């Protein structure tokens, strides 16, 4: 009876080497994964805009071919423009915003100004000067 036990074939699979290989692979994957850094880009307000010319009925924004933004004829930056959008929305009655890009103005800048106006919540926006482009096409 003792001879039968010693000569019996082991039917179970030895999983210890498989577990060891899986642990080694897991550690290698953890080490090789790059560290993720989360960054949030914020445009912090700088100085208060020097321009306080806010018309109660309508304000005109012109975008020139030289990548300048003009607010009622005075040059402003994009951060100043966002502040001016916010100031117009704080008025009792929101004034109209007339946007007039020049024919040679970069589309990217016009798009950025439109996006800034949309983010600010400007609802009274219109394009002016389009009749000058009627023969351009």
C-alpha positions, 0 to 999 in steps of 0.5 A: 500500500505504501508503494502505490502512494509514492509512485502516484503521478501528481496531477495538479499543476504547479502555479507558483512559477506563474504567479511569480512571473505575473508579479514581476511583470506587474512591477515592471509595468508600474515602474515603466509607466510615466508619471502623469502631471496634471497642469491647468493653464489659467490666464490670471488677470493682470492689470486693470484695463486702462480703457474705461470707454464703455459706450452704453449703446454699442461698442465696436471691436476691430481686428486688424491685419497686424493682429491688433484688437481695437476697442472703440478705436483704442488698442487692447490686449486679449486679457483687457478685452475679456475684462471689457466684456465682463464690464459691459455685462455688468451694465444695466442694459447690455450694449451691442458689440459690433465686430469688424474684422479687416479683410486680411485679419487672421481667422485664428484671432477672430475665432479667439475673440469670438470664443472670448465673447461667448465665454463671457456671455455676450448675447448682443453680438453682430458683424459689421462691415460685411458689405465691403466683402461682397465683391471679394468672392 
